[in-house]
Amino acid sequence: MFVDSSFLIGLGRGSDEAVRFYERNQFEAFSTSTIVGFELFGGLIDQGQSDAVDELRRDLDWVDFVDFSMEDAAEAARLEVELETKGHRITIPDLMIAATARQRGETLVAADGHFEHIDDLDYVNFRETEE
């Protein structure tokens, strides 16, 4: 499962939906993009908590962070054109995360409706799933 920052933040805050989703899937392998790391670290630093970066890195040792590759970059460029053609825009970090998941054939776990507009992306909204 390829997780977005919305899932990791929800899990960290004890969101019922995120915790339930994790518990139902705890034996799956969890991975994400280093772009998600950028989002998470940026949030901490923006809130004046730059000293918590190392702690967050340790707390997320169960997640495999994969580097954003040239193949991911090409997929992101294709995806941006696809979305613009359909009249949809998403933030560049989310575009890169979705492209990485799609390019690798992973299921993207998030709670952002704009991912629903992406063709050929296996997307799961953790807030809407039930057992």
Summary of the structure (lengths in Angstrom):
residues: 131
radius of gyration: 14.6
end to end distance: 16.6
largest distance: 42.2
contacts: 366
relative contact order: 0.20
helix: 56%
strand: 14%
